[in-house]
Amino acid sequence: MESRFSIVSTISSTPLLATLLLAAALADQPPVPRVTMPRMKTPPTIDGVIDEEEWQHAVRNCGLVSHTTGVLSSRQGVFWLGSDGANVYVAVKTEAPPDGRILTRAVPDADRDLPAAFLDDSLELVLDPKRDRPEGDRTYYHLITNARGALYDWAVDPDNRQDPKDLGWRVRDRQLAQSVVDGWWHAEIAIPVAGLGVTPDDYARPWGVRVARNWRRPGEQSQWAAGSPSYDDRATMPLVGWDDSAPVVRVLSLHQQWQRPRI
């Protein structure tokens, strides 16, 4: 969400006013979702058909927020998120168009990025597992994939101010499976954490995670929680902590008009 004010050069002579304006802008931002979960003891099967029992030890959430309006999209969606220490697992179940066809024009190519994947029905993930490291590598990762597996991905080094975005980075050994079942698009993804440079110590600190769905016919972007227009904005990413003694939080449904969750 864009800030609702602009600071002109005269503000530099009035630090109190600048401070108040900045505080107002921060207060206007929606709260960042935070959840703590245990690591999964049994990984789900990545076969493209989401089984509630297989994903029962992952966090489950209902509803996606429109990128344009900042409120819940009228298009229905559910996603699951978890990790077993070897992989990050994400499943997304969203309503398909009335004809049941998911738009997939971009064809996978292992040797190059495919920005056209974004123009299809697609999923976006931003994984920031090293954000709170006291020193060293703090790179985070952005992935866009369509239902065929056409991929557009990059890495971002927040400490490299001159050239932070590395378009040459590729996620390796990922698994993706998908299907359309009873009017719903099912997509399941597994991403090895070793390819993200994750160490056991990183599970002791919160990760930034963004889950998003790009709809076509008609076009709409939606994501887990409201936030910045830039999905790479770390300050607005939902935070995921790991604690093997924590309960599993599962939002099972939303009440009429998407107002009250049933957890």
C-alpha positions as CSV (number, residue, x, y, z in Angstrom):
1,M,0.0,0.0,0.0
2,E,1.4,3.4,-0.9
3,S,2.1,6.0,1.7
4,R,-0.6,8.8,1.8
5,F,1.8,11.7,2.0
6,S,4.9,13.1,0.4
7,I,7.8,14.9,2.2
8,V,9.1,18.0,0.4
9,S,12.5,19.5,0.9
10,T,11.3,22.1,3.4
11,I,10.7,19.2,5.9
12,S,14.4,19.0,6.5
13,S,14.2,22.2,8.5
14,T,11.4,20.8,10.7
15,P,12.5,17.5,12.1
16,L,9.6,17.2,14.5
17,L,7.1,17.5,11.7
18,A,9.0,14.9,9.7
19,T,9.0,12.5,12.6
20,L,5.3,12.9,13.1
21,L,4.6,12.4,9.4
22,L,6.7,9.2,9.4
23,A,5.0,7.9,12.5
24,A,1.6,8.5,10.9
25,A,2.7,6.7,7.8
26,L,3.9,3.7,9.7
27,A,0.7,3.7,11.8
28,D,-1.4,3.6,8.6
29,Q,0.3,0.4,7.5
30,P,-1.6,-2.8,8.2
31,P,0.0,-5.1,10.8
32,V,2.3,-7.8,9.6
33,P,1.0,-11.3,10.1
34,R,3.1,-13.4,12.5
35,V,2.8,-17.2,13.1
36,T,5.0,-19.7,14.9
37,M,4.7,-23.4,13.9
38,P,6.5,-26.7,14.6
39,R,8.4,-28.4,11.8
40,M,6.5,-31.1,10.0
41,K,7.4,-34.7,11.1
42,T,5.9,-36.2,7.9
43,P,6.3,-34.3,4.6
44,P,3.3,-34.1,2.2
45,T,3.3,-36.0,-1.1
46,I,3.8,-33.5,-3.9
47,D,1.3,-34.9,-6.4
48,G,-0.8,-32.0,-7.3
49,V,-3.9,-33.0,-5.3
50,I,-4.0,-31.3,-1.9
51,D,-5.0,-33.8,0.8
52,E,-6.1,-32.1,4.1
53,E,-4.7,-35.0,6.1
54,E,-1.2,-34.8,4.5
55,W,-1.1,-31.1,5.2
56,Q,-2.6,-31.2,8.7
57,H,0.7,-30.3,10.3
58,A,1.2,-27.2,8.2
59,V,-0.2,-23.7,8.9
60,R,-3.5,-23.3,7.0
61,N,-4.9,-19.9,6.0
62,C,-8.0,-18.8,4.1
63,G,-8.4,-15.8,1.9
64,L,-6.0,-13.7,-0.1
65,V,-5.8,-9.9,-0.1
66,S,-6.2,-7.9,-3.3
67,H,-3.0,-6.1,-4.3
68,T,-5.1,-3.3,-5.7
69,T,-7.7,-2.7,-3.0
70,G,-5.9,-3.9,0.2
71,V,-9.0,-6.0,1.2
72,L,-9.8,-9.6,0.8
73,S,-10.4,-10.7,-2.8
74,S,-13.8,-12.1,-3.7
75,R,-12.0,-14.9,-5.3
76,Q,-11.6,-17.8,-2.9
77,G,-8.3,-19.3,-1.9
78,V,-6.6,-21.4,0.7
79,F,-2.9,-22.0,1.3
80,W,-0.7,-24.2,3.5
81,L,2.9,-23.5,4.6
82,G,5.4,-25.7,6.4
83,S,8.9,-27.2,6.6
84,D,10.5,-30.4,7.8
85,G,14.0,-28.9,8.0
86,A,14.9,-30.2,4.6
87,N,12.3,-28.5,2.4
88,V,9.8,-25.6,2.5
89,Y,6.4,-26.9,1.5
90,V,3.7,-24.7,0.1
91,A,0.2,-25.7,-1.2
92,V,-2.2,-23.3,-2.8
93,K,-5.9,-24.1,-3.6
94,T,-7.7,-21.3,-5.5
95,E,-10.9,-21.2,-7.5
96,A,-10.5,-21.8,-11.2
97,P,-12.3,-19.8,-14.0
98,P,-15.8,-21.0,-14.8
99,D,-14.5,-23.0,-17.7
100,G,-12.0,-24.7,-15.5
101,R,-9.0,-23.8,-17.6
102,I,-5.8,-22.3,-16.1
103,L,-3.9,-20.0,-18.4
104,T,-0.5,-21.5,-19.1
105,R,1.2,-20.1,-22.2
106,A,4.8,-19.9,-21.0
107,V,6.7,-23.2,-21.5
108,P,9.4,-24.3,-19.1
109,D,13.0,-23.8,-20.1
110,A,15.7,-25.0,-17.7
111,D,18.3,-22.7,-19.2
112,R,16.6,-19.4,-18.8
113,D,14.2,-17.3,-16.8
114,L,10.7,-16.8,-18.2
115,P,9.2,-13.5,-17.2
116,A,6.1,-14.5,-19.2
117,A,5.2,-16.9,-16.4
118,F,3.9,-13.9,-14.6
119,L,1.4,-13.2,-17.4
120,D,-0.2,-16.7,-16.8
121,D,-2.2,-17.9,-13.9
122,S,0.7,-18.2,-11.5
123,L,2.0,-18.3,-8.0
124,E,4.6,-16.1,-6.4
125,L,6.7,-16.9,-3.3
126,V,9.2,-14.7,-1.5
127,L,11.4,-16.6,1.0
128,D,13.5,-14.6,3.4
129,P,15.0,-17.2,5.8
130,K,18.2,-15.3,6.7
131,R,16.8,-11.8,7.4
132,D,17.8,-11.8,11.1
133,R,21.3,-13.2,10.8
134,P,23.6,-11.1,12.9
135,E,26.2,-11.1,10.1
136,G,27.1,-12.7,6.8
137,D,24.8,-13.7,3.9
138,R,21.2,-12.3,4.2
139,T,20.0,-13.0,0.6
140,Y,16.4,-13.7,0.0
141,Y,14.6,-15.3,-2.9
142,H,11.6,-14.5,-5.2
143,L,10.0,-17.2,-7.4
144,I,7.1,-17.0,-9.9
145,T,5.8,-20.2,-11.5
146,N,2.9,-21.1,-13.7
147,A,1.0,-24.4,-13.7
148,R,3.4,-25.9,-16.3
149,G,6.4,-25.1,-14.1
150,A,7.7,-22.2,-16.3
151,L,9.8,-20.3,-13.8
152,Y,11.0,-16.7,-13.3
153,D,13.2,-16.4,-10.2
154,W,15.8,-14.2,-8.7
155,A,17.8,-13.6,-5.5
156,V,18.1,-10.3,-3.7
157,D,21.1,-9.2,-1.6
158,P,19.9,-6.5,0.7
159,D,23.4,-5.5,1.6
160,N,24.4,-4.9,-2.0
161,R,23.1,-1.4,-2.6
162,Q,24.5,-1.0,-6.1
163,D,23.2,-4.2,-7.7
164,P,21.0,-6.2,-5.2
165,K,19.0,-8.3,-7.7
166,D,20.7,-11.4,-9.2
167,L,18.6,-12.6,-12.1
168,G,21.1,-15.4,-12.7
169,W,20.1,-17.3,-9.5
170,R,18.0,-20.4,-10.1
171,V,16.1,-22.5,-7.6
172,R,17.3,-26.1,-7.9
173,D,15.6,-29.4,-7.4
174,R,12.2,-27.9,-6.7
175,Q,9.1,-30.1,-7.0
176,L,5.9,-28.8,-8.5
177,A,2.6,-30.6,-9.2
178,Q,-0.8,-29.3,-10.0
179,S,-4.3,-30.2,-11.1
180,V,-7.8,-28.8,-11.4
181,V,-10.3,-30.6,-9.2
182,D,-13.9,-29.7,-8.9
183,G,-13.4,-26.1,-10.0
184,W,-10.3,-25.6,-7.9
185,W,-6.7,-25.2,-9.0
186,H,-4.4,-27.3,-6.7
187,A,-0.7,-26.5,-6.7
188,E,1.9,-28.1,-4.4
189,I,5.5,-27.0,-4.2
190,A,8.6,-28.3,-2.3
191,I,11.8,-26.2,-2.3
192,P,15.0,-27.6,-0.7
193,V,16.3,-25.3,2.0
194,A,19.9,-26.2,1.2
195,G,19.6,-24.4,-2.1
196,L,18.6,-21.3,-0.1
197,G,21.7,-21.4,2.0
198,V,19.6,-22.2,5.1
199,T,21.4,-23.6,8.2
200,P,19.9,-25.1,11.4
201,D,20.5,-21.8,13.2
202,D,18.2,-20.0,10.8
203,Y,15.3,-22.1,12.2
204,A,15.9,-20.3,15.5
205,R,14.9,-16.9,14.0
206,P,11.8,-15.7,12.1
207,W,11.6,-15.9,8.3
208,G,9.9,-13.5,6.0
209,V,7.5,-15.4,3.7
210,R,5.1,-14.0,1.1
211,V,2.6,-16.2,-0.7
212,A,0.8,-14.7,-3.7
213,R,-1.6,-15.7,-6.5
214,N,-1.7,-14.0,-9.9
215,W,-5.1,-14.4,-11.5
216,R,-5.9,-14.0,-15.2
217,R,-9.2,-13.7,-17.0
218,P,-9.7,-11.1,-15.5
219,G,-6.4,-10.1,-14.0
220,E,-5.8,-9.6,-10.3
221,Q,-2.9,-10.0,-7.9
222,S,-3.6,-11.2,-4.4
223,Q,-1.4,-12.2,-1.5
224,W,-1.2,-13.3,2.2
225,A,-2.0,-10.0,4.0
226,A,-2.0,-6.4,2.8
227,G,1.3,-4.7,2.3
228,S,3.7,-2.8,0.0
229,P,3.1,-2.7,-3.8
230,S,6.6,-4.4,-4.0
231,Y,6.6,-8.0,-3.0
232,D,10.3,-7.7,-2.3
233,D,9.6,-5.2,0.5
234,R,11.0,-7.0,3.6
235,A,9.3,-4.7,6.1
236,T,5.8,-5.9,5.1
237,M,6.5,-9.6,4.7
238,P,4.5,-11.9,7.0
239,L,6.8,-13.5,9.6
240,V,7.1,-17.2,10.3
241,G,8.8,-18.6,13.4
242,W,9.7,-22.2,14.1
243,D,9.2,-23.9,17.4
244,D,8.7,-27.6,17.7
245,S,6.6,-27.2,20.8
246,A,4.2,-24.7,19.2
247,P,0.7,-25.7,18.2
248,V,-0.3,-25.9,14.5
249,V,-2.6,-23.0,13.6
250,R,-5.2,-23.8,10.9
251,V,-7.8,-21.4,9.7
252,L,-10.6,-23.7,8.5
253,S,-13.0,-21.2,7.1
254,L,-14.2,-17.6,7.1
255,H,-17.6,-16.4,8.1
256,Q,-20.1,-14.7,5.8
257,Q,-18.6,-11.7,4.0
258,W,-15.1,-13.0,5.0
259,Q,-15.4,-11.4,8.4
260,R,-14.9,-14.0,11.1
261,P,-12.3,-16.8,11.0
262,R,-13.0,-20.3,12.3
263,I,-9.7,-21.6,13.7
